[in-house]
Amino acid sequence: MKPLYYISALCLLASCSLSQQDATPLHIKANIYPDFSEVTMPCNIAAPTFIVRDSLHQLTDLQAVFQKGERTVIVDNEGEEGFCISLNDWHELTQSAGDITITIQGYDGEKWVEYDPFKIAISTDTIDSYLSYRLIEPGYEIWNEMGIFQRNLETYDEKAILTNKANDGGCMNCHSFCNRDASTMSLPFRTSV
């Protein structure tokens, strides 16, 4: 048990060691995907995730510095997963309206450099917490594995409402709610035979 405790403690200390670097500006905009720079987001939306696409600058140790007022959050790049700010940190930044400034920094082998900062405006307006949709493979290659799902837009949690395992892999068509009321849904489906 003690080795696990020490490893956990080291991971915690390592995660706290990120700091904003004194970096040389590259004077170019970061090519982020998806590009949500200079957009307005509702205050209750889940934290955005993104990657940096840059074939010219071979940067390592990428980090994103999120700043709003006196609050600064630094997020480490998770490789192919990109940048993902924690839900708690994101909700602290979006508690009130205003701009969040994001600066991407990285190490080029000799010095720390940074892309031009970009902003996300946070609105006091909210969005509906849930979105429902039919989930099926692109191009309908696997049409016998599909379902109607809901996603919580505040946390990204996804949950199946109904999958076509209930009708032996048959088709589930478009769904709609009666007068936008989630308690009554119409859903046509047919069996696979």
C-alpha positions as CSV (number, residue, x, y, z in Angstrom):
1,M,0.0,0.0,0.0
2,K,2.9,2.4,0.8
3,P,4.3,2.3,-2.8
4,L,0.9,3.2,-4.2
5,Y,0.7,6.1,-1.7
6,Y,4.1,7.5,-2.7
7,I,3.3,7.2,-6.4
8,S,0.0,9.0,-5.9
9,A,1.8,11.8,-4.0
10,L,4.5,12.2,-6.7
11,C,1.8,12.4,-9.4
12,L,0.0,15.1,-7.4
13,L,3.2,17.1,-6.9
14,A,4.0,16.8,-10.6
15,S,0.6,18.0,-11.6
16,C,1.0,21.1,-9.4
17,S,4.4,22.0,-10.9
18,L,3.0,23.6,-14.1
19,S,3.7,27.3,-14.2
20,Q,3.3,30.0,-16.8
21,Q,6.6,30.4,-18.6
22,D,8.4,33.6,-19.6
23,A,8.0,32.8,-23.3
24,T,9.1,34.4,-26.6
25,P,6.1,35.3,-28.8
26,L,5.8,33.5,-32.1
27,H,3.5,36.3,-33.4
28,I,1.1,33.7,-35.0
29,K,-2.3,32.4,-34.1
30,A,-2.3,28.9,-32.8
31,N,-4.0,26.5,-35.2
32,I,-6.4,24.8,-32.7
33,Y,-9.0,22.2,-33.6
34,P,-11.8,22.6,-33.2
35,D,-11.3,26.3,-33.6
36,F,-13.5,28.1,-31.0
37,S,-11.3,31.2,-30.7
38,E,-13.2,34.5,-30.4
39,V,-16.6,32.8,-29.9
40,T,-19.2,33.3,-27.1
41,M,-20.1,30.3,-25.0
42,P,-23.0,30.0,-22.5
43,C,-21.9,29.9,-18.8
44,N,-23.2,26.4,-18.2
45,I,-21.5,24.6,-21.2
46,A,-18.9,21.9,-20.5
47,A,-15.2,22.7,-20.8
48,P,-13.9,22.7,-24.4
49,T,-11.2,20.3,-25.4
50,F,-8.9,21.0,-28.3
51,I,-5.6,20.1,-30.0
52,V,-2.9,22.3,-31.5
53,R,-2.0,21.5,-35.2
54,D,1.4,22.9,-36.1
55,S,3.8,21.2,-38.4
56,L,6.3,24.1,-38.6
57,H,7.2,24.4,-34.9
58,Q,8.2,21.1,-33.3
59,L,7.1,22.1,-29.8
60,T,7.2,19.9,-26.7
61,D,5.8,20.4,-23.2
62,L,2.8,22.2,-24.6
63,Q,0.6,23.9,-22.0
64,A,-2.5,26.1,-22.2
65,V,-2.8,29.0,-19.8
66,F,-6.4,30.0,-19.1
67,Q,-6.8,33.4,-17.5
68,K,-9.9,35.3,-16.3
69,G,-9.4,38.2,-13.9
70,E,-7.2,37.1,-11.1
71,R,-7.7,33.4,-11.8
72,T,-5.1,31.4,-13.8
73,V,-5.4,27.7,-14.7
74,I,-2.6,25.9,-16.5
75,V,-3.4,22.7,-18.4
76,D,-0.9,20.2,-19.7
77,N,-1.2,18.8,-23.2
78,E,-2.4,15.2,-23.1
79,G,-0.9,14.1,-26.4
80,E,-3.5,13.1,-28.9
81,E,-6.2,13.9,-26.4
82,G,-5.1,17.5,-26.5
83,F,-6.0,20.0,-23.8
84,C,-8.8,19.3,-21.4
85,I,-9.3,21.7,-18.5
86,S,-11.0,20.1,-15.5
87,L,-14.7,20.6,-15.0
88,N,-14.2,22.3,-11.6
89,D,-11.6,24.7,-13.0
90,W,-13.8,25.5,-16.0
91,H,-16.8,26.1,-13.8
92,E,-14.8,28.5,-11.6
93,L,-13.8,30.5,-14.8
94,T,-17.4,30.6,-16.1
95,Q,-19.2,31.6,-12.9
96,S,-19.5,35.1,-14.3
97,A,-19.7,36.8,-17.7
98,G,-16.4,38.0,-19.2
99,D,-13.5,36.9,-21.4
100,I,-11.3,34.0,-20.8
101,T,-7.9,34.5,-22.4
102,I,-6.0,31.3,-23.5
103,T,-2.3,31.3,-24.3
104,I,-0.6,28.2,-25.7
105,Q,3.0,27.8,-24.7
106,G,5.6,25.2,-25.7
107,Y,9.3,24.4,-25.7
108,D,11.1,24.5,-29.0
109,G,14.3,22.7,-27.8
110,E,16.1,25.9,-26.8
111,K,13.5,28.2,-25.3
112,W,9.9,28.6,-24.4
113,V,7.7,30.2,-27.0
114,E,4.0,31.1,-27.2
115,Y,1.3,31.6,-29.8
116,D,-0.8,34.8,-29.8
117,P,-3.5,34.6,-27.1
118,F,-7.1,34.2,-28.0
119,K,-10.3,34.8,-26.1
120,I,-13.6,33.0,-25.4
121,A,-16.4,35.3,-24.3
122,I,-18.6,33.8,-21.5
123,S,-22.3,34.8,-21.6
124,T,-24.7,34.8,-18.6
125,D,-27.2,33.0,-20.9
126,T,-27.6,29.3,-20.4
127,I,-28.4,26.5,-22.8
128,D,-30.6,23.5,-22.2
129,S,-28.7,20.9,-20.2
130,Y,-29.4,17.9,-22.5
131,L,-29.3,17.0,-26.1
132,S,-30.7,13.8,-27.6
133,Y,-29.6,12.2,-30.8
134,R,-29.5,9.0,-32.8
135,L,-26.0,7.5,-32.7
136,I,-25.0,5.4,-35.7
137,E,-21.7,4.7,-37.4
138,P,-20.8,7.2,-40.2
139,G,-21.9,5.9,-43.6
140,Y,-24.3,3.4,-41.9
141,E,-21.7,0.6,-42.2
142,I,-22.9,-0.9,-39.0
143,W,-26.6,0.0,-39.2
144,N,-27.6,-2.8,-36.8
145,E,-25.8,-1.1,-33.9
146,M,-27.5,2.2,-33.1
147,G,-29.4,3.9,-30.4
148,I,-31.0,7.1,-29.1
149,F,-28.6,8.8,-26.7
150,Q,-28.6,11.8,-24.5
151,R,-25.6,14.0,-23.6
152,N,-25.4,16.3,-20.7
153,L,-23.9,19.5,-22.3
154,E,-22.7,20.7,-18.9
155,T,-20.5,17.6,-18.2
156,Y,-20.3,15.7,-21.6
157,D,-21.7,12.6,-19.8
158,E,-23.5,10.4,-22.3
159,K,-26.3,7.9,-21.6
160,A,-28.3,5.6,-23.8
161,I,-32.0,6.2,-23.8
162,L,-32.7,3.2,-25.9
163,T,-30.5,1.0,-28.1
164,N,-31.6,-1.3,-30.9
165,K,-30.7,-4.3,-28.8
166,A,-34.3,-3.9,-27.6
167,N,-35.6,-4.8,-31.1
168,D,-33.0,-7.4,-32.1
169,G,-30.8,-5.0,-34.0
170,G,-33.6,-3.4,-36.1
171,C,-33.6,0.2,-37.3
172,M,-34.5,3.1,-35.0
173,N,-35.6,6.2,-36.9
174,C,-35.8,9.8,-36.0
175,H,-37.3,10.7,-32.6
176,S,-39.2,13.8,-31.5
177,F,-40.6,15.1,-28.3
178,C,-44.2,16.3,-27.9
179,N,-44.2,20.1,-27.6
180,R,-40.5,20.0,-26.6
181,D,-41.5,18.0,-23.4
182,A,-38.9,15.4,-22.6
183,S,-41.4,13.2,-20.8
184,T,-43.2,12.3,-24.1
185,M,-41.2,11.0,-27.0
186,S,-42.2,9.5,-30.3
187,L,-39.8,6.9,-31.8
188,P,-40.6,4.7,-34.8
189,F,-38.5,1.5,-35.2
190,R,-38.7,-1.8,-37.0
191,T,-37.2,-5.2,-36.4
192,S,-34.3,-6.5,-38.5
193,V,-36.3,-9.5,-39.9
